[in-house]
Amino acid sequence: FMTRLAVLVAAACAAALAAPAAAGAMIQIDRGIAGARLDNTRAEVRAALGRPSSRRSGENKFGRFVEWRFRGGIRVLFQGGRRVTNVSTTGFGDRTRRAVGVGSSERAVRRRVPGVRCRSFGDVRSCHTGDFEAGDRITDFLIRDGRVTRASVGFVID
């Protein structure tokens, strides 16, 4: 009996380790990454991710922005206001429910992310949801040398 119990406990531990990342370390298609969701306020992002490791602000062709960076390669962008307009990761810890994230192959992205389309821009490829129409929510997987190097969830601004 004890041997069987030990085997069951070991199997349960192995299954837990092989399971996808927890909800806190998750890429949610067209919604957010690691607890930072599109349209969250700064206070909501702070509550979910803690204090940013760095902050920067500036102006781009869309107006003023604030960018917060967090451990694990997470960046949160507040474009022109106080709400999240984009969140991205270059870290290996965040994955979709079907285990797609930084380091995944383009093939895995195409097979495991519903409705995704891939196309090339010079030597870079992008696999994304949505149509890139102003106001759309999209998830974009930047592909270099056949692998995801960055995952982003954001609003199309123009």
VOMIPA-640882 format. One line per field, with one value per atom (N, C-alpha, C, O, CB): residue in one letter; atom name; x, y, z. Coordinates in steps of 0.02 Angstrom, whole numbers. Glycine has a CB too. Example, Ala and Ser with C-alpha at 12.3 -4.5 7.8 and 13.67 -1.06 7.14 Angstrom:
residuo = a	a	a	a	a	s	s	s	s	s
atomo = N	CA	C	O	CB	N	CA	C	O	CB
u = 660	615	660	712	565	642	684	645	670	704
v = -284	-225	-165	-166	-224	-112	-53	2	57	-30
w = 390	390	390	423	452	354	357	394	402	286
//
This chain:
residuo = f	f	f	f	f	m	m	m	m	m	t	t	t	t	t	r	r	r	r	r	l	l	l	l	l	a	a	a	a	a	v	v	v	v	v	l	l	l	l	l	v	v	v	v	v	a	a	a	a	a	a	a	a	a	a	a	a	a	a	a	c	c	c	c	c	a	a	a	a	a	a	a	a	a	a	a	a	a	a	a	l	l	l	l	l	a	a	a	a	a	a	a	a	a	a	p	p	p	p	p	a	a	a	a	a	a	a	a	a	a	a	a	a	a	a	g	g	g	g	g	a	a	a	a	a	m	m	m	m	m	i	i	i	i	i	q	q	q	q	q	i	i	i	i	i	d	d	d	d	d	r	r	r	r	r	g	g	g	g	g	i	i	i	i	i	a	a	a	a	a	g	g	g	g	g	a	a	a	a	a	r	r	r	r	r	l	l	l	l	l	d	d	d	d	d	n	n	n	n	n	t	t	t	t	t	r	r	r	r	r	a	a	a	a	a	e	e	e	e	e	v	v	v	v	v	r	r	r	r	r	a	a	a	a	a	a	a	a	a	a	l	l	l	l	l	g	g	g	g	g	r	r	r	r	r	p	p	p	p	p	s	s	s	s	s	s	s	s	s	s	r	r	r	r	r	r	r	r	r	r	s	s	s	s	s	g	g	g	g	g	e	e	e	e	e	n	n	n	n	n	k	k	k	k	k	f	f	f	f	f	g	g	g	g	g	r	r	r	r	r	f	f	f	f	f	v	v	v	v	v	e	e	e	e	e	w	w	w	w	w	r	r	r	r	r	f	f	f	f	f	r	r	r	r	r	g	g	g	g	g	g	g	g	g	g	i	i	i	i	i	r	r	r	r	r	v	v	v	v	v	l	l	l	l	l	f	f	f	f	f	q	q	q	q	q	g	g	g	g	g	g	g	g	g	g	r	r	r	r	r	r	r	r	r	r	v	v	v	v	v	t	t	t	t	t	n	n	n	n	n	v	v	v	v	v	s	s	s	s	s	t	t	t	t	t	t	t	t	t	t	g	g	g	g	g	f	f	f	f	f	g	g	g	g	g	d	d	d	d	d	r	r	r	r	r	t	t	t	t	t	r	r	r	r	r	r	r	r	r	r	a	a	a	a	a	v	v	v	v	v	g	g	g	g	g	v	v	v	v	v	g	g	g	g	g	s	s	s	s	s	s	s	s	s	s	e	e	e	e	e	r	r	r	r	r	a	a	a	a	a	v	v	v	v	v	r	r	r	r	r	r	r	r	r	r	r	r	r	r	r	v	v	v	v	v	p	p	p	p	p	g	g	g	g	g	v	v	v	v	v	r	r	r	r	r	c	c	c	c	c	r	r	r	r	r	s	s	s	s	s	f	f	f	f	f	g	g	g	g	g	d	d	d	d	d	v	v	v	v	v	r	r	r	r	r	s	s	s	s	s	c	c	c	c	c	h	h	h	h	h	t	t	t	t	t	g	g	g	g	g	d	d	d	d	d	f	f	f	f	f	e	e	e	e	e	a	a	a	a	a	g	g	g	g	g	d	d	d	d	d	r	r	r	r	r	i	i	i	i	i	t	t	t	t	t	d	d	d	d	d	f	f	f	f	f	l	l	l	l	l	i	i	i	i	i	r	r	r	r	r	d	d	d	d	d	g	g	g	g	g	r	r	r	r	r	v	v	v	v	v	t	t	t	t	t	r	r	r	r	r	a	a	a	a	a	s	s	s	s	s	v	v	v	v	v	g	g	g	g	g	f	f	f	f	f	v	v	v	v	v	i	i	i	i	i	d	d	d	d	d
atomo = N	CA	C	O	CB	N	CA	C	O	CB	N	CA	C	O	CB	N	CA	C	O	CB	N	CA	C	O	CB	N	CA	C	O	CB	N	CA	C	O	CB	N	CA	C	O	CB	N	CA	C	O	CB	N	CA	C	O	CB	N	CA	C	O	CB	N	CA	C	O	CB	N	CA	C	O	CB	N	CA	C	O	CB	N	CA	C	O	CB	N	CA	C	O	CB	N	CA	C	O	CB	N	CA	C	O	CB	N	CA	C	O	CB	N	CA	C	O	CB	N	CA	C	O	CB	N	CA	C	O	CB	N	CA	C	O	CB	N	CA	C	O	CB	N	CA	C	O	CB	N	CA	C	O	CB	N	CA	C	O	CB	N	CA	C	O	CB	N	CA	C	O	CB	N	CA	C	O	CB	N	CA	C	O	CB	N	CA	C	O	CB	N	CA	C	O	CB	N	CA	C	O	CB	N	CA	C	O	CB	N	CA	C	O	CB	N	CA	C	O	CB	N	CA	C	O	CB	N	CA	C	O	CB	N	CA	C	O	CB	N	CA	C	O	CB	N	CA	C	O	CB	N	CA	C	O	CB	N	CA	C	O	CB	N	CA	C	O	CB	N	CA	C	O	CB	N	CA	C	O	CB	N	CA	C	O	CB	N	CA	C	O	CB	N	CA	C	O	CB	N	CA	C	O	CB	N	CA	C	O	CB	N	CA	C	O	CB	N	CA	C	O	CB	N	CA	C	O	CB	N	CA	C	O	CB	N	CA	C	O	CB	N	CA	C	O	CB	N	CA	C	O	CB	N	CA	C	O	CB	N	CA	C	O	CB	N	CA	C	O	CB	N	CA	C	O	CB	N	CA	C	O	CB	N	CA	C	O	CB	N	CA	C	O	CB	N	CA	C	O	CB	N	CA	C	O	CB	N	CA	C	O	CB	N	CA	C	O	CB	N	CA	C	O	CB	N	CA	C	O	CB	N	CA	C	O	CB	N	CA	C	O	CB	N	CA	C	O	CB	N	CA	C	O	CB	N	CA	C	O	CB	N	CA	C	O	CB	N	CA	C	O	CB	N	CA	C	O	CB	N	CA	C	O	CB	N	CA	C	O	CB	N	CA	C	O	CB	N	CA	C	O	CB	N	CA	C	O	CB	N	CA	C	O	CB	N	CA	C	O	CB	N	CA	C	O	CB	N	CA	C	O	CB	N	CA	C	O	CB	N	CA	C	O	CB	N	CA	C	O	CB	N	CA	C	O	CB	N	CA	C	O	CB	N	CA	C	O	CB	N	CA	C	O	CB	N	CA	C	O	CB	N	CA	C	O	CB	N	CA	C	O	CB	N	CA	C	O	CB	N	CA	C	O	CB	N	CA	C	O	CB	N	CA	C	O	CB	N	CA	C	O	CB	N	CA	C	O	CB	N	CA	C	O	CB	N	CA	C	O	CB	N	CA	C	O	CB	N	CA	C	O	CB	N	CA	C	O	CB	N	CA	C	O	CB	N	CA	C	O	CB	N	CA	C	O	CB	N	CA	C	O	CB	N	CA	C	O	CB	N	CA	C	O	CB	N	CA	C	O	CB	N	CA	C	O	CB	N	CA	C	O	CB	N	CA	C	O	CB	N	CA	C	O	CB	N	CA	C	O	CB	N	CA	C	O	CB	N	CA	C	O	CB	N	CA	C	O	CB	N	CA	C	O	CB	N	CA	C	O	CB	N	CA	C	O	CB	N	CA	C	O	CB	N	CA	C	O	CB	N	CA	C	O	CB	N	CA	C	O	CB	N	CA	C	O	CB	N	CA	C	O	CB	N	CA	C	O	CB	N	CA	C	O	CB	N	CA	C	O	CB	N	CA	C	O	CB	N	CA	C	O	CB	N	CA	C	O	CB	N	CA	C	O	CB	N	CA	C	O	CB	N	CA	C	O	CB	N	CA	C	O	CB	N	CA	C	O	CB	N	CA	C	O	CB	N	CA	C	O	CB	N	CA	C	O	CB	N	CA	C	O	CB	N	CA	C	O	CB	N	CA	C	O	CB	N	CA	C	O	CB	N	CA	C	O	CB	N	CA	C	O	CB	N	CA	C	O	CB	N	CA	C	O	CB	N	CA	C	O	CB	N	CA	C	O	CB
u = 42	0	43	30	-47	94	137	175	186	187	196	231	185	204	258	122	74	60	54	9	54	42	100	90	30	161	220	221	238	284	202	201	147	159	188	88	35	55	42	-28	88	111	163	161	140	210	261	229	249	312	180	146	108	108	98	75	39	87	71	0	144	194	220	228	253	233	258	205	222	277	143	89	83	73	22	90	86	143	133	87	202	259	253	278	324	219	211	152	146	203	109	49	69	123	2	25	39	45	24	-16	75	86	20	-33	122	24	-35	-64	-32	-18	-125	-160	-120	-125	-228	-80	-41	16	41	-13	37	92	64	84	151	17	-21	-28	-39	-89	-23	-41	-114	-130	7	-156	-227	-240	-235	-274	-256	-264	-313	-370	-289	-290	-329	-353	-397	-389	-324	-345	-288	-294	-379	-231	-176	-123	-127	-202	-74	-18	-2	3	44	6	32	-5	27	104	-69	-107	-118	-158	-73	-83	-94	-142	-126	-27	-200	-252	-261	-251	-319	-281	-297	-351	-398	-319	-345	-391	-383	-419	-462	-336	-323	-297	-265	-272	-311	-281	-211	-192	-325	-174	-107	-111	-69	-72	-162	-170	-184	-159	-228	-224	-238	-176	-165	-293	-134	-72	-26	4	-37	-19	23	-1	40	23	-67	-95	-79	-67	-171	-80	-67	7	26	-97	49	120	169	229	137	145	190	220	196	245	271	305	348	386	347	344	386	460	479	367	502	574	602	654	610	568	587	526	477	645	531	478	510	564	434	475	497	436	384	546	444	389	417	477	350	375	397	339	281	451	357	307	325	383	302	274	284	231	196	281	224	177	105	61	185	91	22	10	-45	8	61	54	98	146	-18	81	119	107	53	101	160	153	193	239	177	175	214	223	176	177	285	299	328	375	348	300	325	355	327	269	413	446	448	457	519	438	436	484	504	364	501	542	509	448	554	548	521	509	476	458	535	529	461	445	542	422	355	359	390	307	327	321	247	209	360	227	158	159	195	123	118	116	49	-4	129	53	-5	2	36	-10	-29	-22	-75	-135	-27	-54	-100	-150	-198	-137	-139	-187	-165	-106	-254	-212	-198	-217	-215	-233	-236	-257	-210	-180	-329	-203	-158	-183	-241	-154	-136	-151	-112	-130	-137	-58	-18	20	45	30	26	69	107	78	28	172	213	261	275	250	287	338	391	376	306	452	507	533	583	564	500	519	490	439	499	521	499	443	416	558	426	380	306	267	390	286	216	197	232	199	140	117	42	7	137	18	-54	-79	-39	-73	-143	-173	-148	-145	-249	-129	-104	-28	0	-136	5	78	119	175	100	91	128	155	119	82	218	249	318	334	255	358	425	464	464	462	495	532	493	522	551	427	386	401	422	310	391	402	342	287	413	353	297	244	184	322	266	219	173	113	257	201	161	111	53	206	132	86	28	-30	124	44	-9	-57	-117	23	-32	-74	-114	-169	-32	-87	-117	-153	-184	-65	-147	-181	-237	-223	-131	-299	-355	-358	-350	-421	-369	-379	-316	-321	-427	-258	-196	-177	-188	-138	-147	-121	-49	-31	-163	-6	65	85	61	108	129	154	223	243	106	259	328	331	293	373	377	395	471	504	366	498	571	595	571	605	643	670	633	655	744	579	541	472	443	535	446	378	335	358	377	271	222	163	136	198	145	84	37	54	99	-23	-67	-140	-160	-57	-179	-251	-278	-240	-283	-341	-372	-352	-312	-356	-380	-372	-330	-321	-439	-304	-266	-308	-283	-204	-372	-416	-413	-409	-489	-415	-412	-464	-523	-425	-440	-483	-485	-506	-552	-462	-461	-413	-362	-441	-430	-384	-348	-380	-421	-283	-245	-193	-172	-211	-173	-116	-67	-85	-135	-4	47	106	131	69	129	189	242	235	176	295	350	395	417	390	409	447	514	515	407	568	634	668	668	677	696	729	683	705	793	618	571	543	503	602	563	541	511	531	599	464	435	487	518	372	498	545	508	536	595	445	405	331	310	422	293	220	191	212	192	142	111	35	9	136	1	-71	-86	-63	-107	-125	-137	-194	-225	-76	-208	-258	-222	-165	-295	-255	-230	-250	-309	-258	-201	-215	-236	-284	-154	-203	-227	-214	-230	-194
v = -60	0	63	109	0	66	125	136	193	118	82	89	120	165	21	94	122	195	236	82	212	282	326	381	286	303	341	352	406	306	300	306	356	397	237	354	401	473	519	383	484	551	575	633	550	532	551	568	616	495	528	542	608	645	484	622	685	744	795	685	738	792	803	860	776	748	754	787	829	685	769	799	874	914	764	893	964	1003	1059	972	973	1008	1013	1061	971	965	966	1009	1024	896	1029	1067	1137	1161	1072	1169	1237	1285	1270	1262	1342	1392	1413	1408	1453	1436	1458	1520	1553	1471	1537	1594	1658	1702	1603	1666	1726	1732	1787	1728	1676	1677	1653	1601	1632	1691	1668	1721	1780	1644	1700	1743	1726	1671	1731	1775	1766	1801	1863	1794	1762	1788	1846	1841	1731	1903	1964	1995	2038	1951	1974	2001	2031	2086	1948	1994	2019	1966	1910	2045	1985	1940	1949	2005	1954	1894	1892	1938	1968	1911	1943	1985	2056	2092	1985	2079	2146	2138	2105	2181	2167	2160	2226	2280	2138	2220	2280	2318	2289	2262	2383	2430	2433	2471	2409	2395	2402	2472	2503	2349	2496	2558	2544	2486	2591	2596	2588	2553	2511	2655	2571	2540	2465	2425	2574	2446	2374	2336	2279	2366	2366	2334	2327	2274	2375	2379	2376	2321	2285	2444	2315	2263	2193	2147	2272	2185	2120	2102	2045	2117	2151	2137	2168	2153	2161	2211	2244	2307	2333	2197	2331	2392	2377	2329	2423	2419	2407	2414	2454	2455	2375	2381	2443	2469	2318	2467	2531	2561	2527	2521	2626	2664	2712	2738	2702	2724	2776	2806	2775	2748	2869	2903	2942	2956	2949	2959	2997	3010	3009	2959	3024	3039	3001	2997	3115	2974	2941	2968	3016	2863	2938	2964	2960	2990	2928	2923	2917	2963	2966	2845	2999	3044	3023	2985	3048	3047	3032	2960	2932	3080	2929	2862	2854	2893	2810	2804	2782	2707	2671	2801	2684	2612	2589	2619	2597	2537	2505	2438	2401	2497	2423	2358	2320	2348	2368	2255	2210	2152	2139	2185	2118	2058	2009	2010	2025	1966	1915	1940	1906	1889	1999	2025	2056	2064	1971	2073	2101	2177	2210	2080	2203	2276	2293	2259	2299	2346	2369	2441	2483	2364	2453	2519	2553	2523	2514	2615	2658	2713	2763	2689	2704	2751	2804	2790	2714	2866	2923	2926	2964	2922	2888	2890	2849	2835	2866	2831	2795	2722	2688	2829	2698	2628	2589	2618	2623	2524	2481	2477	2462	2411	2491	2484	2427	2404	2549	2404	2349	2318	2353	2372	2253	2218	2165	2130	2185	2160	2112	2077	2099	2147	2021	1984	1956	1934	1928	1957	1923	1867	1834	1972	1856	1804	1736	1732	1823	1684	1616	1591	1537	1569	1628	1602	1606	1567	1639	1650	1659	1619	1619	1732	1583	1540	1545	1564	1467	1530	1525	1461	1421	1525	1454	1393	1331	1277	1397	1338	1281	1282	1254	1281	1315	1312	1348	1329	1242	1400	1440	1503	1537	1458	1517	1577	1587	1557	1572	1630	1643	1577	1539	1696	1564	1502	1451	1403	1472	1459	1412	1420	1473	1424	1366	1369	1402	1404	1297	1428	1457	1403	1417	1486	1343	1288	1278	1269	1222	1281	1274	1331	1321	1272	1392	1449	1437	1446	1515	1418	1407	1352	1356	1391	1301	1244	1256	1229	1182	1296	1300	1366	1372	1289	1415	1479	1487	1498	1540	1481	1485	1552	1605	1473	1548	1608	1647	1703	1652	1621	1658	1656	1606	1629	1712	1716	1739	1781	1764	1711	1728	1760	1741	1665	1811	1843	1872	1881	1898	1887	1912	1987	2016	1877	2017	2088	2090	2096	2133	2086	2081	2015	1962	2140	2017	1955	1935	1889	1963	1968	1954	1928	1950	2017	1881	1857	1875	1881	1782	1882	1898	1849	1841	1972	1818	1777	1813	1825	1703	1830	1872	1853	1823	1945	1872	1867	1933	1981	1850	1936	1999	2023	1991	2051	2080	2108	2171	2200	2121	2194	2256	2316	2363	2252	2315	2373	2415	2388	2350	2481	2526	2505	2495	2599	2499	2481	2406	2386	2504	2364	2291	2273	2305	2255	2220	2188	2133	2094	2159	2130	2078	2047	2077	2107	1987	1955	1942	1914	1888	1962	1956	1917	1931	2026	1868	1830	1848	1832	1752	1882	1902	1841	1811	1963	1822	1762	1781	1819	1714	1756	1765	1696	1660	1817	1679	1614	1557	1508	1611	1563	1509	1503	1458	1446	1548	1544	1610	1664	1524	1606	1666	1701	1670	1648	1766	1804	1855	1879	1841	1871	1917	1902	1890	1992	1904	1898	1964	1990	1837	1991	2054	2048	2015	2112	2081	2087	2162	2196	2047	2187	2259	2280	2241	2294	2345	2377	2402	2427	2435	2396	2428	2501	2517	2394	2546	2617	2650	2688	2653	2636	2663	2616	2630	2729
w = 0	0	0	-39	61	42	46	-20	-41	104	-53	-116	-168	-205	-140	-171	-219	-204	-249	-218	-140	-120	-141	-167	-43	-131	-151	-226	-250	-128	-264	-337	-358	-403	-369	-326	-342	-326	-366	-304	-269	-250	-300	-321	-178	-319	-368	-435	-468	-376	-456	-519	-516	-565	-537	-461	-453	-456	-487	-387	-423	-424	-495	-517	-377	-531	-600	-644	-686	-628	-635	-675	-660	-706	-661	-597	-578	-610	-632	-502	-611	-642	-717	-747	-624	-748	-821	-843	-903	-846	-796	-814	-838	-822	-753	-877	-899	-840	-785	-946	-853	-801	-769	-799	-829	-708	-671	-703	-744	-598	-684	-714	-707	-750	-682	-654	-645	-694	-707	-575	-723	-772	-838	-864	-749	-865	-922	-975	-960	-900	-1038	-1094	-1109	-1129	-1157	-1100	-1116	-1182	-1187	-1059	-1232	-1300	-1301	-1278	-1348	-1329	-1337	-1272	-1272	-1381	-1215	-1150	-1109	-1083	-1109	-1103	-1062	-1050	-1076	-997	-1010	-993	-919	-895	-1038	-885	-816	-767	-724	-816	-774	-727	-750	-720	-662	-801	-829	-888	-937	-852	-883	-934	-972	-945	-902	-1035	-1073	-1037	-1010	-1146	-1036	-1002	-926	-894	-1018	-897	-825	-810	-852	-801	-750	-726	-700	-693	-671	-687	-658	-590	-574	-650	-550	-484	-491	-452	-446	-541	-551	-573	-551	-604	-615	-635	-575	-566	-692	-535	-475	-428	-399	-439	-419	-375	-402	-363	-368	-468	-498	-502	-490	-567	-519	-533	-484	-486	-602	-440	-393	-423	-474	-371	-391	-413	-474	-473	-356	-526	-585	-569	-526	-641	-603	-592	-626	-605	-619	-678	-709	-743	-759	-760	-754	-787	-836	-824	-735	-890	-936	-968	-974	-991	-988	-1022	-1080	-1082	-973	-1125	-1183	-1229	-1210	-1220	-1291	-1342	-1405	-1424	-1355	-1438	-1503	-1551	-1535	-1496	-1609	-1659	-1636	-1668	-1724	-1583	-1557	-1497	-1471	-1537	-1475	-1418	-1360	-1368	-1396	-1301	-1241	-1219	-1228	-1184	-1188	-1163	-1098	-1084	-1215	-1060	-1002	-1009	-1024	-933	-999	-1003	-936	-911	-1061	-909	-848	-867	-907	-794	-837	-848	-783	-729	-876	-790	-732	-743	-799	-718	-689	-694	-742	-750	-625	-772	-817	-887	-927	-789	-904	-972	-988	-1047	-1019	-937	-949	-954	-913	-892	-1006	-1016	-1022	-1056	-1079	-988	-990	-1016	-990	-919	-1067	-1099	-1085	-1095	-1174	-1063	-1054	-1108	-1096	-980	-1165	-1220	-1215	-1222	-1288	-1203	-1204	-1147	-1150	-1265	-1094	-1039	-980	-971	-1062	-940	-877	-880	-828	-821	-939	-945	-991	-1037	-972	-978	-1017	-1089	-1102	-986	-1135	-1206	-1238	-1292	-1243	-1205	-1230	-1173	-1128	-1287	-1174	-1127	-1167	-1208	-1067	-1154	-1192	-1146	-1090	-1250	-1171	-1133	-1180	-1236	-1092	-1156	-1190	-1145	-1161	-1207	-1089	-1042	-1059	-1094	-972	-1034	-1050	-1003	-1015	-1045	-951	-901	-919	-892	-839	-963	-979	-1041	-1092	-990	-1036	-1089	-1097	-1050	-1075	-1157	-1167	-1132	-1109	-1243	-1130	-1102	-1138	-1108	-1107	-1201	-1240	-1247	-1294	-1310	-1198	-1190	-1244	-1258	-1188	-1275	-1324	-1291	-1254	-1385	-1304	-1276	-1307	-1358	-1200	-1276	-1300	-1302	-1254	-1255	-1360	-1370	-1410	-1436	-1305	-1416	-1455	-1529	-1552	-1442	-1566	-1639	-1672	-1644	-1668	-1732	-1770	-1782	-1781	-1837	-1795	-1806	-1746	-1753	-1821	-1685	-1625	-1619	-1600	-1562	-1636	-1634	-1682	-1663	-1652	-1744	-1794	-1774	-1788	-1862	-1742	-1723	-1659	-1651	-1714	-1613	-1546	-1530	-1478	-1496	-1574	-1562	-1614	-1673	-1565	-1592	-1640	-1677	-1647	-1603	-1743	-1783	-1798	-1825	-1750	-1782	-1793	-1868	-1902	-1750	-1892	-1959	-1956	-1915	-2003	-1999	-1998	-2064	-2117	-1984	-2059	-2119	-2105	-2048	-2144	-2160	-2154	-2164	-2203	-2204	-2128	-2135	-2139	-2087	-2076	-2199	-2205	-2177	-2197	-2168	-2130	-2102	-2037	-2003	-2088	-2022	-1961	-1981	-2031	-1916	-1942	-1953	-1893	-1837	-1966	-1908	-1856	-1863	-1918	-1861	-1808	-1806	-1759	-1701	-1784	-1783	-1743	-1751	-1801	-1762	-1702	-1706	-1733	-1737	-1635	-1750	-1770	-1839	-1874	-1721	-1857	-1924	-1926	-1980	-1954	-1869	-1865	-1885	-1916	-1909	-1868	-1877	-1814	-1759	-1893	-1821	-1763	-1711	-1726	-1785	-1649	-1593	-1579	-1525	-1607	-1626	-1615	-1560	-1549	-1680	-1524	-1478	-1517	-1552	-1414	-1512	-1547	-1501	-1451	-1610	-1519	-1488	-1544	-1596	-1450	-1534	-1586	-1558	-1504	-1611	-1597	-1580	-1632	-1691	-1579	-1609	-1654	-1662	-1613	-1625	-1724	-1740	-1772	-1821	-1788	-1744	-1774	-1775	-1725	-1734	-1832	-1840	-1819	-1789	-1798	-1835	-1824	-1754	-1740	-1841	-1709	-1639	-1615	-1639	-1593	-1568	-1538	-1496	-1452	-1496	-1507	-1467	-1422	-1372	-1512	-1440	-1399	-1411	-1468	-1415	-1357	-1363	-1338	-1286	-1321	-1375	-1357	-1362	-1407	-1401	-1316	-1319	-1315	-1270	-1260	-1364	-1363	-1407	-1443	-1385	-1403	-1446	-1508	-1504	-1408	-1566	-1627	-1622	-1615	-1692	-1626	-1617	-1682	-1683	-1589	-1737	-1801	-1857	-1915	-1816
//
